[in-house]
Amino acid sequence: ELLETVKAYPPGQAKIDKGGFKIVTATTDYLYVQFESLKKGFIDDVEFAVRGGEVQVRSSSRIGFLDLGVNAKRLNWISAELRAK
């Protein structure tokens, strides 16, 4: 379900991630995705680990210290979609 949900993520939702995303690694219990901003091409690394029916998440911007809430918006969308399944 996690992989399907991330693949369904609409780039540009909430006016973020218009650069799209790339799934780098996908296994049954781990997912590593790179999301890219449109304007400057900044990359955010997002990792998901499935453990005991829960999804643990790590999200990090490679450059800078301010993301204007982009990571939270992205993860809230993914979380809401997973809960709806």
N, C-alpha and C positions, 0 to 999 in steps of 0.2 A: 504493500500500500504506500509506503514512504516514497519509493522510487517513482511510482505512478503519479503521486501527488506533486512531487518536485517537477517532473516532466510536464505536468499540466500548468505549472506556474506561468502566468501571463506577463512577460516582460513589459514594463511600462505601467503596471498597476500602481495606483496611488502616485503616479508620476515619478517612479523610481525604476532602476534597473533597465533602462531603455537600451543598454548595450547588450542585453541578453545574458545567457549563462551557459556554462559548459560543465557537464558531468564528467569528472576526472576519474573517479573510482566508484564502483558500485558492486557491493557484495550483499549477501543475505542480511548481514548485521551492521554494515558500515556504508556510508555514502559521503563522498567528498565532492563539493560543487564549488565552482568559481563563478561569482556574479560580477558583471562589469557595468560601470556607469557609462552613460552615453557621452557626456560632455568631456571628461578628462580621461576616460578609459581606466579609472581606478578599479582595482580588483579587490573583492571581498571574498575571503575563504570561509566556507561554511562546511562543517563536518557534523554528521549525524551518526550516532551509535544506538543500535537497538539492543536493549538489555532487559530481559524479564518483562517484556510487554510494554516497556517505557522507551521513549525516544529521548536521548540526551543530545544536546546541541552545543556546538562551539562555533562562534562566529567572530571573525576578526578582519578588520581593515588592514591592508598591507601598508598603506601610507596615510599619514595624518592622524589627527586625534579627534576629529569632529565628523560625524556622518549624517547629521541632521535627521536622525531617527530612521534612516534607511534600513539598517539591519533589523530594527524592531518591527517596522512595517512588513518587511519581507517574512520574518519568522512568524508574525501574527497571522499572516495570510496562510502560510503552510500549516500552522497549528490549527487554525479554524477548519481548514479543509480535512485534515486528519480526524478531527473530532466529529465531523459530519459523516464520516464513513462508518 
